[in-house]
Amino acid sequence: MAQEQQGLNEREMRAWRVFFQMQEVLRGRIEQQLQAGSDLSNADYTVLVALSEAPEGRLRAFELSRELGWEKSRLHHQLTRMCRRGLAERQSGPARAMYAAITPQGRAALQGAVPGHAEEVRRLVVDRLTAEQFHQLGEISAIILDGLREEEPAP
C-alpha cells in the first residue's frame, strides 16, 4: 500500500479509488444493458457510433483507432468480430488504405440500441447529478481526455 500511495496524499488516493471504481462499475452496467437490450457489446456500440457519425459511414482504420483511443490490434480484432456478424465491413481505398464502414445491418442494430442505452445512461448518471454537476463532469472529462490525447505518440 505504501508503494501505491507514493505521490498521492490520502485525500487524492480516496478520490482516485472512488473515481476508478465508479468507472469499472458503470462500464459493467452499460455493458450488461447493451448485451441484454440489443445484443451489442460496449465495444460494438462504440465503433458503430463512430462510424455512423463519419462522412459516408466510414473511416480509415487509423482514424477510427485514434478517435477511439484503441491500439491497432484491438481495433483489428473488434472489426473482425463485427464483420462476421454483418455490423461493419472493411473496404479498400486508394493507396492501399483500409476503411471500416458501417453496414445497413450495423446501422439498424445501432438505431435499435440507442433508446435503451440513452435511458440507461440517464438513469445511471444524468439523473443522479444536478445539471451543473453534469456540466462539470463533461468539462473535467474533456480536460483529462485532451491531456491524454496530447501525450499520445504519433501513429
Secondary structure, DSSP 8 states (H G I E B T S, - for coil): -HHHHTT--HHHHHHHHHHHHHHHHHHHHHHHHHHHHHS--HHHHHHHHHHHHSGGGEEEHHHHHHHHT--HHHHHHHHHHHHHTTSEEEEE-GGG-EEEEE-HHHHHHHHHHHHHHHHHHHHHTGGGS-HHHHHHHHHHHHHHHHHHHHHS---
